[in-house]
Amino acid sequence: MKLFVTGVCGRLGRAIAQVAAEQGMDVVGIDIVPWPDDVEQPANTRVHQMSSQDTATIEPLLDGCDFLLHNGNPHAGDLASFDLPTFLDKTIVGSARLLEAAVRVGIKGVSVASTLEVLIGRSWCTSGAAWLDENSRPQSDSSYGTSRLLLETLVRDFSRRFDLPASCNRYCGFGWFPDEELGPRLMCRSIFPRDAARASIMAATNTDLRGAMLLIAPRPVHTPTDAIIAMHDPHAVLEKYYPGASRILEARGIELTHEHFWPMCDTRRTQLLIGWTPDETFERWLGRYGWT
């Protein structure tokens, strides 16, 4: 099995290459930057330094691959330098050309990286303390969020028009903090990069999907009422579900706040459609530091 990965040198792309290597898959990757010198490049991965906008150059590389994992669009870090027309040109026009090339060469399935910010905005609070699922009303409030929301529409419509197995992953945070420091962020806000990579591979290789929107995030055990209580007493809510966890956070020097208790994502549909749940959970993180 051979994967074509755009943005292969980024946090998600590198994790995909590593997980693919463990699963015996080959990776053909492209990126505008080289593979980082301080990160070992898996032997299964060939990297070509180019933009995902270069469709004519990409198509011969794409030919012969089985699945496309498209992560190479502008992201939130580009908000300081890209205006909305630039986001739309690079994200929508570039992705449309790439999807057309995927159809021409016979790609079997596509996974496209979107963001949970289409539902929760840049502040991650625009949906409040409510359960979110794939049908929740979009609340994007930036050029980045708008471009990803329109990208999802493109992928959904393209998938139906051309009968192309394709889906969009709405990712929560990953890779912004060292794994050992994630702690309570794993309740709602973050996953490990390799869990994001697993979701990308599982979605791309599921040929039954047609324009699905998948929430890739932890599924919290607490309720919206608990999230409201946590605004005044976060440790009371933490101890309700994870007795003794406050002591571990204190020993690790991690401050617990009410923001750790949202956004709250119902990921049951993601689990049903592609079989994904995060391997690395808050419970497992606590267990590394003596919690039982």
C-alpha positions, 0 to 999 in steps of 0.5 A: 500500500502506498500513501501520497501525503502533502505537507509531509514534513509538518507535525501531522505529515511526519507522524503519518510517515512514522505510523505508515512505516510501522504498518508496512506502508510506503509514503510519497510525500511533498512539502515546501520545506525539507524534512527536519534535520533533528527528526529521523526520516522513516526508510519508507518515506520519499520526500519531494520539496514542492508545493501542493499547488504544483499539480502538473509536477505532482500528478506523475508522483501521485500516479501509482499511489493508492491513497491521498492524505492532503494536509498541505494547505495554509494553517492558522500560523499563516493568518499573520501573512495571508489575507482571505483571498490568499487562503481561498486560492491556496486552499480551495483552488489548489485542493480542487486541482489536486482532487481532479488529479486524484480522480485522473490517476485512480486514487482509491481514497482521500483524507483531507485535514480540516480543523475543529475551529470550524465549530469552535472558532479561534478562541475555542469558545464560540460553541460554549459548554455544549456537546458538538457533533458533525451536525453542529452549526459552524462557528468559524471566525477567521480566514483559516476557519472559513477556508477549511469550512469551504474546503469541506464543502468542496470535498463533500461535493467532489466526492459525490460528483465523482464517486470518490471515497473522501472525508475531512478530519476536523482535528483538535490540537496536536503537537503544540505541546510535548506529549508528557506535558499534555495532562488535562488537555487530553480530556477535551483539547488535545491528542497525540500526533500519532493518534491524529496520524492514525485517524488520517490513515484510517479515514483515507483507506476507508473506501466506504466514505463519501464526504464524511466530516469526522471529529478527531478529538477526545470524547470527554466523560463529563457533562455540559453541566460539569463544564459550567461548574468547572468555571468556578471549581475545576478541581471538583469536577476533575476529582469527580471523575478522576479521584486523586488526579489533582495531586498528580497535576500539582506534582507535575506543576500543571495548573488546571483551568475551566478551559480544560473542560471544553470543547466537548466532542461526541466522537461516536460517529467517528468511531463507528465509521472508521473505528478510531479512538485515541490510544493515548488518553488522559487516563493513560497519561495519569497512569504514567505518574502513578494514578490508578 
